[in-house]
Amino acid sequence: MLALIGGSGLSRLDGFDPVTQNKINTVFGETSACLSIGKFANKDIVFLPRHGNPHVVPPHKINYRANIWALKDLGVQRIIAVTAVGGITSFSSPGTIIIPHQIIDYTYGRENTFFDGTVNSLEHIDFTQPYNFDLRTRLIEAAHKEKIKIIDGGVYAATQGPRLETSAEILRLENDGADIVGMTGMPEASLAKEAGLAYAKISIVANWAAGKADSEQKITVSDINSVIQGSIAKIKKIISSYLNEENNG
C-alpha cells in the first residue's frame, strides 16, 4: 500500500475518498492527525497530513516516529512525501517542482530513531541513498508522462524551524551543497529507511530562501501559500499518473 504524507498546503487531498479515519496511538505516542484510508486514482492509499488538520503542529514538534510507525503497522510499503521548500540555487525558483536525491540534516533535539535501545535494539542503517531509487524514478517518469516540468535531483537541507533562516545561514547551506531548504525532511526520511519502507519526496519551491531574491522583499506566509496552491494540482497529477501506472502494472 502507498501512503501520501502531505506538508504545508496539502493538509487535505481533493479527489481522495476516505473510507476510514483513525488517529493511532503507537508506542511512540499519537500520530500528527488521523490516518485516512481510502481511494485516490482508483487505488487504495493512506493519507496523513504531517502538520495535522488543520495545520497546527510545527516542524520540530511533529511526532515523526509515531507517524512512520503507524503507517508501517497499517501495511504501508511506499511513502510519497510532499514538502514545501525554499529555493537556494539558480534552478530552484519559486513554483519549481523538485524530486531531491540527497539530504543534509541540520535539525537537533528531535526523536530521530527507532533504534534507541528501548523499543528496538541498536542498529545502524545504511543511509547513503536516503530516497528510494525505484520510487523516485517512477515519479519522474509520471511527471514526464503528464508533461509536467520537474527537476530530477537536488540536495535538501533540513533545518529546525519554525522560523525561516537568516541570509548567512542560507549562504552556509549553499556552500555545503544544498539546493533547497525545508523543515520536515528529517527524521522522516531516515525513520522510513529504518522501517524498511520505500520513501521519496516531491518538493514544491514556495519561495526564494533568505537573501536569494532579487529584492529585499520580506518572505510572507501568504506569498508562500499562493505559490504552493498554484503547484498542488501538478503534484496531484504526478501522483495520480504514478498510481495509474501501478494499477496497469
BELGICOR-V751391 format. One record per residue. N is the residue number from 0. PHI is phi as a letter, one per 30 degrees, with the letter a starting at -180 (none if undefined). D_CENTER is the distance of its C-alpha to the mean C-alpha in whole Angstrom. Layout:
n=N phi=PHI d_center=D_CENTER
n=N phi=PHI d_center=D_CENTER
This chain:
n=0 phi=none d_center=17
n=1 phi=c d_center=14
n=2 phi=c d_center=11
n=3 phi=c d_center=9
n=4 phi=c d_center=6
n=5 phi=c d_center=7
n=6 phi=c d_center=6
n=7 phi=e d_center=9
n=8 phi=i d_center=12
n=9 phi=b d_center=10
n=10 phi=d d_center=12
n=11 phi=b d_center=15
n=12 phi=b d_center=15
n=13 phi=d d_center=18
n=14 phi=i d_center=20
n=15 phi=c d_center=18
n=16 phi=c d_center=21
n=17 phi=d d_center=21
n=18 phi=c d_center=24
n=19 phi=b d_center=23
n=20 phi=b d_center=21
n=21 phi=b d_center=21
n=22 phi=c d_center=20
n=23 phi=c d_center=20
n=24 phi=c d_center=22
n=25 phi=c d_center=21
n=26 phi=d d_center=23
n=27 phi=c d_center=20
n=28 phi=j d_center=21
n=29 phi=d d_center=19
n=30 phi=d d_center=16
n=31 phi=e d_center=14
n=32 phi=a d_center=15
n=33 phi=d d_center=17
n=34 phi=d d_center=16
n=35 phi=c d_center=17
n=36 phi=c d_center=19
n=37 phi=a d_center=20
n=38 phi=c d_center=20
n=39 phi=b d_center=18
n=40 phi=h d_center=20
n=41 phi=i d_center=23
n=42 phi=b d_center=20
n=43 phi=d d_center=20
n=44 phi=b d_center=16
n=45 phi=c d_center=14
n=46 phi=c d_center=12
n=47 phi=b d_center=11
n=48 phi=d d_center=10
n=49 phi=d d_center=9
n=50 phi=c d_center=11
n=51 phi=i d_center=14
n=52 phi=b d_center=16
n=53 phi=d d_center=17
n=54 phi=d d_center=15
n=55 phi=b d_center=17
n=56 phi=c d_center=15
n=57 phi=d d_center=14
n=58 phi=e d_center=11
n=59 phi=d d_center=14
n=60 phi=c d_center=16
n=61 phi=d d_center=13
n=62 phi=d d_center=14
n=63 phi=d d_center=12
n=64 phi=d d_center=14
n=65 phi=d d_center=16
n=66 phi=e d_center=13
n=67 phi=d d_center=12
n=68 phi=d d_center=16
n=69 phi=d d_center=17
n=70 phi=d d_center=15
n=71 phi=e d_center=17
n=72 phi=d d_center=20
n=73 phi=d d_center=19
n=74 phi=j d_center=19
n=75 phi=d d_center=16
n=76 phi=c d_center=16
n=77 phi=b d_center=13
n=78 phi=b d_center=9
n=79 phi=c d_center=7
n=80 phi=c d_center=3
n=81 phi=c d_center=4
n=82 phi=b d_center=4
n=83 phi=c d_center=8
n=84 phi=b d_center=10
n=85 phi=c d_center=13
n=86 phi=c d_center=15
n=87 phi=c d_center=18
n=88 phi=c d_center=19
n=89 phi=d d_center=22
n=90 phi=d d_center=19
n=91 phi=c d_center=16
n=92 phi=d d_center=18
n=93 phi=e d_center=17
n=94 phi=j d_center=16
n=95 phi=d d_center=15
n=96 phi=c d_center=12
n=97 phi=b d_center=11
n=98 phi=c d_center=10
n=99 phi=d d_center=10
n=100 phi=c d_center=12
n=101 phi=b d_center=13
n=102 phi=b d_center=12
n=103 phi=b d_center=14
n=104 phi=c d_center=14
n=105 phi=c d_center=16
n=106 phi=d d_center=15
n=107 phi=a d_center=18
n=108 phi=i d_center=20
n=109 phi=c d_center=17
n=110 phi=d d_center=17
n=111 phi=b d_center=16
n=112 phi=a d_center=17
n=113 phi=d d_center=19
n=114 phi=c d_center=22
n=115 phi=c d_center=24
n=116 phi=i d_center=27
n=117 phi=c d_center=27
n=118 phi=d d_center=25
n=119 phi=b d_center=25
n=120 phi=d d_center=27
n=121 phi=d d_center=26
n=122 phi=b d_center=24
n=123 phi=b d_center=23
n=124 phi=d d_center=20
n=125 phi=d d_center=20
n=126 phi=c d_center=17
n=127 phi=e d_center=18
n=128 phi=c d_center=16
n=129 phi=d d_center=12
n=130 phi=c d_center=11
n=131 phi=d d_center=13
n=132 phi=d d_center=16
n=133 phi=d d_center=17
n=134 phi=d d_center=14
n=135 phi=e d_center=13
n=136 phi=d d_center=16
n=137 phi=d d_center=16
n=138 phi=d d_center=14
n=139 phi=d d_center=15
n=140 phi=d d_center=19
n=141 phi=d d_center=18
n=142 phi=d d_center=17
n=143 phi=d d_center=20
n=144 phi=d d_center=22
n=145 phi=d d_center=21
n=146 phi=h d_center=22
n=147 phi=c d_center=19
n=148 phi=d d_center=19
n=149 phi=b d_center=16
n=150 phi=c d_center=16
n=151 phi=d d_center=16
n=152 phi=j d_center=14
n=153 phi=l d_center=14
n=154 phi=c d_center=13
n=155 phi=c d_center=10
n=156 phi=c d_center=12
n=157 phi=c d_center=11
n=158 phi=c d_center=13
n=159 phi=d d_center=15
n=160 phi=i d_center=15
n=161 phi=d d_center=16
n=162 phi=d d_center=18
n=163 phi=d d_center=17
n=164 phi=d d_center=19
n=165 phi=d d_center=22
n=166 phi=d d_center=24
n=167 phi=d d_center=25
n=168 phi=d d_center=22
n=169 phi=d d_center=20
n=170 phi=d d_center=23
n=171 phi=d d_center=23
n=172 phi=d d_center=19
n=173 phi=d d_center=20
n=174 phi=d d_center=23
n=175 phi=d d_center=21
n=176 phi=j d_center=20
n=177 phi=d d_center=16
n=178 phi=c d_center=15
n=179 phi=b d_center=13
n=180 phi=b d_center=12
n=181 phi=b d_center=9
n=182 phi=c d_center=10
n=183 phi=b d_center=7
n=184 phi=d d_center=6
n=185 phi=b d_center=9
n=186 phi=c d_center=11
n=187 phi=e d_center=8
n=188 phi=d d_center=8
n=189 phi=d d_center=12
n=190 phi=d d_center=13
n=191 phi=d d_center=12
n=192 phi=d d_center=14
n=193 phi=d d_center=17
n=194 phi=d d_center=16
n=195 phi=i d_center=17
n=196 phi=c d_center=14
n=197 phi=d d_center=13
n=198 phi=b d_center=9
n=199 phi=b d_center=8
n=200 phi=b d_center=5
n=201 phi=c d_center=6
n=202 phi=c d_center=7
n=203 phi=c d_center=10
n=204 phi=d d_center=12
n=205 phi=c d_center=14
n=206 phi=a d_center=16
n=207 phi=d d_center=18
n=208 phi=d d_center=18
n=209 phi=e d_center=21
n=210 phi=i d_center=24
n=211 phi=c d_center=23
n=212 phi=d d_center=24
n=213 phi=d d_center=27
n=214 phi=c d_center=29
n=215 phi=c d_center=28
n=216 phi=d d_center=27
n=217 phi=d d_center=25
n=218 phi=d d_center=21
n=219 phi=c d_center=21
n=220 phi=d d_center=19
n=221 phi=d d_center=20
n=222 phi=d d_center=20
n=223 phi=d d_center=16
n=224 phi=d d_center=16
n=225 phi=d d_center=19
n=226 phi=d d_center=17
n=227 phi=e d_center=13
n=228 phi=d d_center=16
n=229 phi=d d_center=17
n=230 phi=c d_center=15
n=231 phi=e d_center=13
n=232 phi=d d_center=16
n=233 phi=d d_center=15
n=234 phi=d d_center=12
n=235 phi=d d_center=14
n=236 phi=d d_center=17
n=237 phi=d d_center=15
n=238 phi=d d_center=13
n=239 phi=d d_center=17
n=240 phi=d d_center=18
n=241 phi=e d_center=17
n=242 phi=d d_center=18
n=243 phi=d d_center=21
n=244 phi=d d_center=22
n=245 phi=d d_center=21
n=246 phi=d d_center=23
n=247 phi=d d_center=26
n=248 phi=d d_center=25
